[in-house]
């Protein structure tokens, strides 16, 4: 049961869901300052995701009953939570469209740009994605087969858009990735 709010104060975590057959899907990678789950307000809510830390983290827990009582007394806090949840709903719709209306090449380019924007570090003439992910994880996040992700990464590398060094990816031609992603 989901007993309260879990807030990631610092660090990075990977949120995943699992199917009954044991298949895993990465829901998102998040960093400090974010709620890890937002459905705590439903009666008898169960955890929807598994949280795996990617680096040392500090997580704060707020009891569900105490938080609901605080919201009852503070309308400004209630309004902010409604805004947060509404924003999440919009993100979910955008994510559905992302998978439904884009090719695998476009999705992977978009994912690399997003990871570069969120976790990137300047490295020479490019941007090193400051988070190491397995090819399987990249494929999962982009919604493509692992073989497709490996082929596309190899193609991006041959086209001079990225450089690969084991799990490290450096974005070299952000402008061309933006065109591929159709942003």
Secondary structure, DSSP 8 states (H G I E B T S, - for coil): ---EEEEEEESEEEEEEE-TTS-EEEEEEEETTEES---TTSTT-----EEEESS--EEEEEEHHHHHHHHHH-HHHHHHHHHHHHHHHHHHHHHHHHHHHS-HHHHHHHHHHHHHHHHEEEETTEEEESS---HHHHHHHHTS-HHHHHHHHHHHHHTTSEEEETTEEEES-HHHHHHHHT-
